[in-house]
Amino acid sequence: MSVDYRGVVSEVSDVPVRLAEVIAGLEGQHRANQDEMAVAVADTIEQGGVLLVQAGTGTGKSLGYLVPAILALGDATERVVISTATLALQRQLVTGDLPSVLELDAAGLTTAVLKGRANYLCKARLAAGADGQDAMELDGAVGRLEKEADRLRSWAEQTQTGDRDDFDDDIDPRVWRAMSATGRECVGASKCSYALECFAENAKEAAARADIVVTNHAVLALDGLDSTALLPEHDVLIVDEAHDFPARATSASAVDLTIAACERATREARSLIDGSTHGDLVAATADLEKAFIDYGSERVTFQALPQSLVEPLAALRDCCHVAVSEVNRSDAEAARRHRVAAGLQEIHDVIGDLLSQGPDDVLWFEGRGAPGLHLAPLSVTEVTKTVIGEPKAVILTSATLALGGSFESFRHDLGLAGAGIESSELDVGSPFDYGAQGILYVATDLPRPGRDAMNQATLERALELVEASGGGALILLSSWRAVEEYGEYFRAKLSPEFSLLLQRRGEPVTRLVKEMSLSSSGVLIGTLSLFQGVDLPGDLCRLVIIDRIPFPRPDEPVLAARSSRVEEAGGSGFTAISVPRAALLLAQGAGRLIRTPSDRGVVAVLDPRLVRSSYGSYLRRSLPDFWNTQDRTVVMAALERLREASRRGRGMTDLRPSGSDAPQD
């Protein structure tokens, strides 16, 4: 089947017809709410403006925006940029729905993927050889890292993209960093002898020629901050998983200074600067590290930078200034000279930002992990003005934009009002019958969660639920400490018939999901990174347990500062900041349960505050419209029916108890 998409949409009413043709070509199912979304997207592209679309799980929102966007490509719409939350989602889009739709297109539309420069191999650094080794933090593991480096060099001779995601094996971050370059480190196409072979430049040039460019939120935010455009000019911007964009924009706007970064820049500059200058850099870094010791291993937020840090920071900045001048006068190869100078200049500039902290900045010290200072903006309005304000049409979509039944929290997080941007809002719902497919169980008989160790009754209830379901359980916890406590308890108590998986710090979610997909009796225990992006349809996930309402930590610097700003204005920081943040994570976590029309299961929240608190109704309105119960006996019976249906390989139509056709609360 061939569909000609190119050309401006003359009638928005054409969109459902074209969408139906695409769905038929893909052997998909018609969804009325997908039609509604597609028409709204087409109308926004045609008329201009900003549209916020909440499209529940199962809507097929990718097609809901792809079809009208592709239809619009032509004289009036020169290019469409689509941004996703992560590199993984970016890859999912460009290997899934987008090529499937374009296979049905006879007009020869072109697409390109654009990521941050550090995601591509750098030919100049590959050619540098020994210089690249100097950049690696070998830590005594030279043999293993060198083998990885050799594999990467071999791959570099074969790959057409140089894209890290296309390398089929794991790679140590130190090795990749030694063979890639950030935007600052890149000498630029006009000065690099490898410009014609540069993977990053080729990707950028392909994006400049493409009709559709797929990028990620980090690049999109940096495009709004950088004086040099990272993305090509575009008329239409589509932000998928838009609920995550404000946080990504905040991260992109932040600056960081760690001892590790200072040591790396000093090490790389050693052979290009005077010995005395190198000694000054080493001493200045050591003095800053000593000053950090006063703040221990915890997180400390500063209203103003303490004098004990001002002096060593200023001294290090001055040393970097001298070192940059010496590097630029050295006789090293131009690309290496630029890279080393850029590393020192970045430290110099970051220190300048730290020393000039403004009233709308949040400054804190992080003692855990890599000790360092961090500065982030209270608001992302400046990014929003450029990213959202400049294209003719912008569509921001997600399954979780309307928290508590309103888009206001998302509008506030994005800074639309501060940027002077008006928007239209639309909630198209979901095609799923959540009332029949899922139960929301709130354990109101359990004690309210505290800050101390996990309550024994809560652990016992979680185990009881998992055993009743026969596995297929995803346990989402609020902290790594909780993961450890649950892991210890479940290892001791859970029957060997279950496949227990425990998330570890830094462990890729994709591997855990892959292992979980091998058995319908799996039990996966993890923390916040599992609340989003986990797709385990059918029997693989028939029970989601959430240990507590996922409020942000009180020492989370940016959210705490935003909360304080609300309090200063006479409002409630808890209500305006903490509750919506918890609602978003809760909705994302509960959204792991129902992924297809045939899925059935239970979301069990082991926190009675979801029902008993004044803010509980707001949180529940943010969740899918499950059938609600607080009755332990009812939910155990439902899980046992699910377990039996799974054992027999038979589906269920309605999970609710017989005769129950209305929600309970």
N, C-alpha and C positions, 0 to 999 in steps of 0.2 A: 504494500500500500504506500502511495506517495502523496504527501500533502504539501502544497505550496504555501509557506508561511509568510514569505517576504512581502512587504507592502504595508502601508499604514492602515490600521483598522478603521474602516469607514463607518461601521456600525458596531458599537459595543455588544449588541445582541448577537453578532456573528460569533463571539467567543465561545459560548456553550456548544455551538455546532462544531467548531473546530476542535474543541476539547473532547467532544464525544468521538470524533474521528480518530484522534490520537489514542484515546482510551481503548477504542475498538482495535486499533492497530497493535496495541500492547497487550491485548486480551485482558484488560482490566475491567473494573466495575464502576458504573456510574455512581457519583455521589453528589447529591443536591448541594451540600455545603461547599464542595469543591467548585461547582458552577458559580455559586454566590461569590466566592473568593476571586475566581478568575475574572468575573465581570467587574468587580470593584477594582482589581489591579489594572485591567484594561482602561477603565474610566479614569483612573488616576494618571496613567501614562499619557492618555489623550489630553486630559485637562490640565495636568500638572498638579503639584502639591505633595503632601506627605500623608501616607496612609498607614495606620497601625492595624494589623490584622492578627487577631488571635484565632488560630486554626488548630483545633484539638487533634490529638493523636488519631490517625486513620483518615484524616481529611485528604491526604495526598497533596500537601501544600507545595511540594516541589513542582508538580504539574500545574498546580493552581496559579503559580507565578510564571513558570517557564513558557507555557503556551501563549498567554497574552503578551509577554515580553518579546517572544520571537515573532509573533504576528506584527508587532509594532516596528520591528527593525526595517528601516527603509529610509526614505528621504527625511522624515521628521525625527527619526530616532537613529542616531549614528552608531551608538554603542550602548550595551547594557553591561554593568558590573554587578556581579553577584558575590556577596561576602558571606562566609560561614564562620562559625565560632572557632573552630580548630582546624588544624591541618588534616586530621583524620576525617572530619566532616567534609572538608574541601575535596579530599580524595574520593569520598563516597559519592559526592554529587557528580564529579567529572567522570567517574567510572560506572555510574548507575543511570539515574533518570535523564541527565542531559544527553549523553550519546544515544540513549534509547529513543528519545524524542527526535533528535536530529537525524536519525536513520530514516525517519519518515519524511524528511524535508528534501525537496528537489532543488532548492535555491542555492545550495552550497554555502551555507552559513559557516563561519569559522569561529573556533573557540580557542582560548588560551588559558593557562593556569599561571598565576603570578604569586610568588611567595617572597618572604624577606630574603635579602641577598645571602645571609648566612646559611640558608637551606641548600645552597648550591656549592659544588666544589669550585675552588679557585685555581685556574690553570697556572697562574703566577706562583702561588704557594706550592703547588705540586712540583713545579720546576725548580723551586728553591732548594729542595732536598734537605741538606743539613740545616738550613735556616728554619725549615718547618720543624725539624727535630728540636731545635732550641726552644720553639714555642710550646712544645708539649710538656706537660707536667708529668714526667715519667714515674716519679715516686718509686723508683726501684723495680718497676715492672716492665723494663725495656723490652724484654723478649716477647711478651704477649702483645704489647702495644705495637711493636714493630711488625709483627705478623699481621695485625689488623691493618696497619698502614700499608703494607705490601699488597694486601687484598684490595684495598681501596684504590691504590695506584693502578692495579691491573684493571679494575672495573672502570676507572676513569678513561682508559683507552678504548672502551667498548660502548659506554653509555652515550646516548644522544642528548640526555637532559642534564646529567650531573646532579639531579635532584636526590636529596637524602632519602626520600620516601621510596625511590626506585631501587635503592640498594637492598638486596634481599636478605641481608644478614644484620645482626646487631653490631653496633659500632660504638666503641667507647667515646664519650663526648670529648675527651681530650684529643683523641686522634682526629675526630671530625673538625674540631676547632682549629687544629694545626693546618688543615688543608682547605679551609674555607675562609671567607673574609666578611666582616660586617660592612655596612655601608660606609662607616667612618674609615675603616681600614683600606677600602678599595681606592686605588690611585686614580681611577677614572678611565673611561675608554680612550680618551684623547692621549693619555700618557702611558697606557699599558701595552706592552708588545704582544700580549695575548688577547687583545680586545676582540679580534675577529673570531676567536675560538671560545670566548667567555660564555659559560652556561647562563649566568645571571643576566648578562646583556642580551643574549639570544632570547631568553624568556621575556625580557622587557620589550624587545622589538616585536616579538610575536604578539604580545598583548596590544601593542600599538596598532597592529594590523587587524586584530580580531574583531568580530562583531560582538562576541560575548566573552567577557573576562571573568574568571572565577578566582577570587582571592580569599583572604581570611581577615577577621576583625582586627588583628594586630597590625597588618599592613594598611588596612583601611584607616585606622586611627593614626598611624604614623604619617599617612598621606595628608591628614588634616593638620599635622604638627610641623612637617618638614617644609622648608622653603622651596626645596626641589621636589617636583611632583614625582611620586612613585607610581601612580596609576595614570593611564591615559585619560584624556578628556572623555566624559560620558554624560549622556542625557538622562539615563535611568539607572538608579541604584536600588538593588534589592538586598536587604539585610536579613538573612535567614538566621534562626536561633537568636533573634534580636534581643531577647532578655539578657543575653550575656555581653552585649556590646558595651554598656556603660562600664562594667568591670574591666573589660579588655582595654577600653579607652583610658581608664585610670592607670592601668599598668603601663600602657605605652607612654603616658605623660609623666610617669615617675622616673626619678633618677636614683641610682644606688652607688654607694662607695664601700667596697669591702677590702679588707687587708689582702685577700687572695688576688684581687684585681691589681692592687698596687704592686704586689710582689711580682706578678706576671709581667706587668709593663716594665718594671725595673730590670727583670731578668732579660727580657727581649732587647732592651736598650744597651745592655752592658758593653757589647763590643763596638758600639757606635758613639760612645760618649767618653769623656775624660774619666780617669779612675777616681779623681776627687769628686766629680759630679755624681758618679755612681755611688760612692760612699755616702754622699749627702742624701741621696734618694733612699738608700737602705736605712740610714739613721732616722730620717723623717718618718718613714713607714713604721719603724720600730717604736718611735715616740708616740705615734697615733695608736698603735696597738696597745701600748702601756696605758694610754688614756682610756681606751675602751675597757680595760680590766676593771675600772672603778664601777662599771655598770653591770658587771656580772654576766650571767648567761641568760638573763631574762629580756623581755621586751620593755623598753622605756620610751614614752612619748614626751617630747620637749615642746613647751610653749615657745621657748627661744633657745638657741644653741648655747650650751654652757661654755663659760670662758675656758674651762679645762679642755674643751675640744677645739675652741676657736684657734688657739695658738698653734697646736700641732697641725691643724688643717691648713692654716695660712702658710706655715713653713713648708709643708709638702707641696702646696700649690706653687710656691716660689721655686722650689727645686725642679718641679715639672717644667716650668717656664724656661729655666736655664737648659734643661736636658733637651727640650724640643728644639731649641736654637742650635744646639750642638749636633743633634741628629740630622737636621736639615742641612748642615754644613759638611756632613760626612761624605765620603766618596763611595758609600754603599750603592748598590743597584737601586734605581728610583722606586720600584714597587716596594722593596723592603724598607727603604728609608721612609716612605710615606706611611706604611703600616705601623712601624715602630713609633713614629711621631704622633700618629693618630691615637695610639693607645695612651700615650702620655698626655696628649691634649685633652682627651676625654676625661681623664682624672682631674686635670686642671679645671676644666669647665664645670664638672660636677661639683667640685669643691666650691667654685664660685656660686653655684646655685644654692648649695647648703648654707654658705655664709650670708646669702642675701634672701633668706627665707622671708616670705611675705605673709600677710594675715590670712590669705586664702590657701596657704600651703599647710600640709601636715608633715611633721618631721619626727622620726623616731629612730631609735637604736635597736637592732635585733641582735641579741647575743647568742641565740641558738643557731647551730649550723655554721655558716660562714659569717663571723661577726662583721657588722657594718652599719652604715647610716643610710636611711631611705627618706626621700622627699616625694610627696605626691600631692596633687591638687584636690581641694575639697569638691570641686565641680568639674565636669567635663564639657561645660558650655562652649569653651573656645574650640574644642574639637568638633562639637556638634554644629557650630556655625558654618564651618567649612564643609564637613563631610555630608551633613544633612541639608544644609542651606543652599548649596550651590547647584546640584543637579536639578533639572526640570521636574523630575518625578522621583520620589523615594518611597519604597514600600518596606516596612519593617514588620516581620512576621515571626511568630513563635506559638507554641502550644500554651505558653504561660506568660502572657502580657497583662491580662486583666486580673489583678490580685484583689481578692475580696469583692470581685464583681466590677472593678473599676480600673481604667487605664492610668489613673492619676499618678500612682506610684512610679510607673515606668516613665511617664512624661517628666516627672520630677528628676528621676535618676539620670535621664538623658539630657536634662537641662534645656528642654524645648522652649519653655517660657523665657528663660534668661537669654536664649539665642533669638528670641522674637519670632519663633516658628510656630505657625498654627498647624493642626493636624486633624484628620478625620479618623474615627475609630470604628472598627467592625469586629464583632465576635461571631464567627460562622459556626461555632459549636463543633461537635464531633459526630460522625455517623454511628458510633458505637452506642449500644444500649447499656450504659453503665449500671443502671438500676438492676438489670437482670444479670449482667456479666460479672459484677464485682460487689463485694461487701466491704464497707469501712467499719472496722471494729475498733472501738476505743475502750481500753481496759481501765474503766473508771474505779475499779475496786483496788487497783494497785496504788502504792504510795507515790506521791509527787517526786520526780527525780531530784536528787540533791547533787552537791558538788563532790561528795565523797565517793567511795567505791560503789559499784553497782549494787542495788538492792537485791538480796537473794530471791525474793518473791518475783521480781521482774525477770531474772535469769530463768527461773523455773517456768514462768509463763511462756517465755520465748521457746524453750525446749519443748514444752507441751504442744505448742502450736506447730512446730516443725514436725514433731512425731505424728501429729494428727494428719498433716498434709502429705506425709510420706516423702518429704523433700520438695524439690522444686522451689526452694526458699532463698530469698535474697534478704539478708539482714543488714540494714543501713544504720550505722551508728554515728554518734556525734563527735567522737574523738578517737585518737589512736589508743588512748588508755582503755576506752571501752572495747575496742577491737581485741586488745590483749586479754581483758577480763572475760569477754564472751568466748574467745578462742580457747582459753584455759578451761573454762567450764564445759564447753561443748566437746572438747577433746576427751574429757574425763567421763562425760555422761552420755554422749550420742552413740547410738548403736553403730557397729561397723557396716551395716547395710547402707548407710548414708555416705555420700562422697563429700567430705568436708574440705572447703577451700577457704584460706585465710589470707586476706590482702596484707601485703607488706609495704612499708614505706618506699616510695619510688618505683613500685612495681607497675608495669604497663597494664592498664585495664583490659586491653584487647586479649592478652594471654589468659587472664582469669575468665573472661567471658567465653573464650574458646574452650577452656577446660570444663566450664560449667555446662556448655552445650552438649557435652558427651554423655550426660546422664540425667534422667528425669528425677533422680533421687539426690541431686546435688544440693549442697547448702553453702552459699557464698556469704562470708562475713567481711564487711569492709566499711569504709568511712566516706567522707564527702565526695570524693571523685567518682563514686559509684552511683550517686544520686542522679547523674545525667549521662546520657549517651549509651546506656546499657540496654541492649535489645535481646531479650530472651523470650520469644513467643511460645505460646502453647504450654505444654506440660513442663517446660524448662523453668518457668516461673509462675507458680500458682499461689505463692504466698510472699508478700513483702512485709517485713517487720521493721518498724522505725522506733527506735528506743525512746526518743524524746523529741519535742519540738526543736528544730535546729536553729535556735537563736544564735546570732553571731557572738563570738567571744567578747567579753567586755573590754579586753585589751587589744581588740582589732583596731588599729590606729585610725584608718580613714573613716570607717563607719562610726567609731566613737566620736571623732571630731565633728562629723556631720550631725550626729545626735546632739552634741553640745551646742552647735550652732542653732539648732531648732529650739533647744531649751532657752537659749539666750533671747530668742525672739518671742518667748512666752508660750511655746508649744510643748508637746510631749515627744522627746526624742525616741523613747521606746515605741510609741505608737507610730510615729512617722518613719522611723528607720529600721528598728529591730523587728517589728512585727511583719512588715512587708518582705524583709529579707528572709525571715523564717517561712513565710507563706510561699515564696518562690521555691525554696529548697524542698519544702514539704510537697508542693505540687509536682516538682520534678521527680522526687523520690516515688510518690504514689503513681506517677505516670509510667513507672517501669512495669506495672502489672498487666495492663490491657494493651496489647500491641496489635492484635488482629481481631476481626469480628467473632472468631471462634474461641478466643481466650476467656477463661473464667478463673476467678481467684479472690483472695482476701488481702486487703491492706490492714495490718494490725498496728495501731499506734499505742505504745505502752506508756502513754503519758496522759493522765486524767485531765490535765489542763486544757486539752483540745476540746473538752466538753464543759468543764467546770469553770474556766476563766472567762473574764469579760471579753477578751479578744478571740476566744475560741470560735465564735460564729464567723468572724472575718477569715480565719484560717480555713474553716470548713468550706466557705464559699469559694475559696481559691482551688479546691480539689474537684476532681471529676464527680459527677452526681451519682456516687455509689449508693446502694442501699445501706443504711446505717443501723448498727446495733451496738449495744454495750453488754449484751448477754453472752457470757463465756460459753454457756451450753449450746447456744444457737450457732456460734461461730465454729465450735469444735465439730458439731454435726455437719456443717457445710464443708469443712476441710476433709472430714472423713469421706463424704460423698465424692469430693474431688479426687481423693486418693484412690478410691475404688474405681472411679471412671478412668483414671489414668492407668490403673493396673489392667483393666479390661480393654483399653484402647478405644473407649467410647467417649464421645463428647457429651456435654450437658447444654441444655437450652437456657434454663433459668436457675441461678444459684440460690435464690431466695427460698426460705422455707415455704412449704405448701400453704397457700392461702394468704401469703404476704405480698401484696401488690403495691404497697405504699411505703415510702421511706419512714424509718423510725428515728427518733432523736432523743 
